[in-house]
């Protein structure tokens, strides 16, 4: 698994810009669409044009899973 560091460059599709754009990896807070929960301080790539988070590397998976588990456990039955 490639480990991405803050400042690393890549490219990705940006939904906001409707284009393939250059990206820069950094530490971001990311809101999950499925639950609305926020995963704080994870590595993610942001669009260099609009700043939207467009990619999340595998190294951030454990933090995302932990937030999802917490959100699921706190739901009323």
RASULJO-V172014 format. One line per field, one symbol per residue. phi: phi as a letter, one per 20 degrees, with the letter a starting at -180 (. if undefined). psi: psi as a letter, one per 30 degrees, with the letter a starting at -180 (. if undefined). burial: # if it has 24 or more other ideal C-beta (glycine too) atoms within 12 Angstrom, else .. Layout:
# RASULJO-V172014
phi->???
psi->???
burial->???
This chain:
# RASULJO-V172014
phi->.fdedgnfdbcaedffelbecfccfaececeeffcnfdeeldfbedffednffdbcfgfefffffffffffffefff
psi->kkkklkfklallkkeefhlklklkkaklkkkkeefflkjkhlklkkkfeffkkfkklfffeeeeeeeeeeeefgkk.
burial->...#.....#.#.#......#.######.#.#....#.#..######....######..#..##..#..........
